[in-house]
Amino acid sequence: MTNLLVKTFIKEFKSSKDASSPEVRKKFGMLSGIIGTICNSVLFAAKLFVGIITSSIAVSADAFNNLADAAVSVVTLACFKIAGTPADKEHPFGHGRIEYISSLVLSVAILITGLSFVKSSIEKIISPEPIVLSKVSVIILILSLILKLWMGLFNRKLGNIVNSSTMKAASLDSIADVAATAAVLLSMMIAYFTGLCVDAYAGLLVAAFIIFTGVEIIKESLGPLLGQAPNPELVNKINKIVSAHKEIVGIHNLMIHNYGPRQMVVSFHAEMPAEIDILKLHEIVDTVERELWESLGCQTIIHMDPIVTDDENLKIMREKISDFVKNFCPEAQIYDLRAIPGTKNSTLIFGLSVPFEMPKSDSEITDDLQKKLKILDNSYKYIININRESINQ
């Protein structure tokens, strides 16, 4: 069904490569929004009817949760229309982050819905009412389970194709709704066969699912907005493309700025032999930037760090310090090592990348290493620049 809908309404989509097109991406979002609005509106009406005829607070809670989902789908339509707007003077990196903002706003709405039904369920625990079970209500709830499960799989597939946090959030919400509706149906069956009124407790369970979903979507949305560590898979792909050029000895200070799905700006320092002609190095950097754009769709800024590679003494010291640092902290990496001659002692300057979770402060790391490096080789002075980052490249 999902493939049929995509083929029918998004004729421009032929393969995964087409998913990077803003127009195709917008149509995926609009398809998700339209299907979500229709399905959730139908579910709201059907469950509200069941809730009224059965006097079930849990079913009514589930119904209004679907109404909130319908509103989410309407906002999804709007956000994808805005996100598809081309870059302009005021927004040179496009409008892609609106997806994260809309997901955040919608997650807050979901939380409010969940909290309101916590209140309603507690009130019904205090003042319980009998529940009337009918074949119609059971059939409607079972059909809603099937429809919501399909919607979850539908949005997950579309979200994976175009890498959309909004669609993935809608998928997670639908799967939570499946569990919530199943709990409601179970509570009605228990009441029918045993006489135990657990409807209000099922209402609390539904509310818990709604609140949990809201919290998960908040976490999913806040990450890109606040700035998060780069995806290790993406880092590996960048490294693979860069390392294919033997002139680039190593890279460090990798930063990936996310301006929305398929809209990344990457920057890093590339260590390159100082002996090679500067025009040749510039040509290599241009080639890497072009390859990263063609392969990953990211704009790249590369800073060249010239390093001396034909000095045998410096090469030996680089290897010694690198091995020493690995013993000090296996995740640490040295970069940009260079020597400055002095009248009595030469000075070795290098950068050191350490993981964020390393407990020692930067000054403690520097003092500790300088003392130990003096023991390793006392003929140098050492200047160490500490850089904390996610060490996964």
Secondary structure, DSSP 4 states (H G I P E B T S, - for coil): -HHHHHHHH-TT--SGGGGGSHHHHHHHHHHHHHHHHHHHHHHHHHHHHHHHHHT-HHHHHHHHHHHHHHHHHHHHHHHHHHHTSPP-SS-TT-STTHHHHHHHHHHHHHHHHHHHHHHHHHHHHHS-------HHHHHHHHHHHHHHHHHHHHHHHHHHHHT-HHHHHHHHHHHHHHHHHHHHHHHHHHHHHH----HHHHHHHHHHHHHHHHHHHHHHHHHHHH--PPPHHHHHHHHHHHHTSTT--EEEEEEEEESSTT-EEEEEEEEEETTS-HHHHHHHHHHHHHHHHHHH-EEEEEEEEEE--S-HHHHHHHHHHHHHHHHH-TT-EEEEEEEE--SS-EEEEEEEEEETT--S-HHHHHHHHHHHHHHH-TTEEEEEEEEEE----
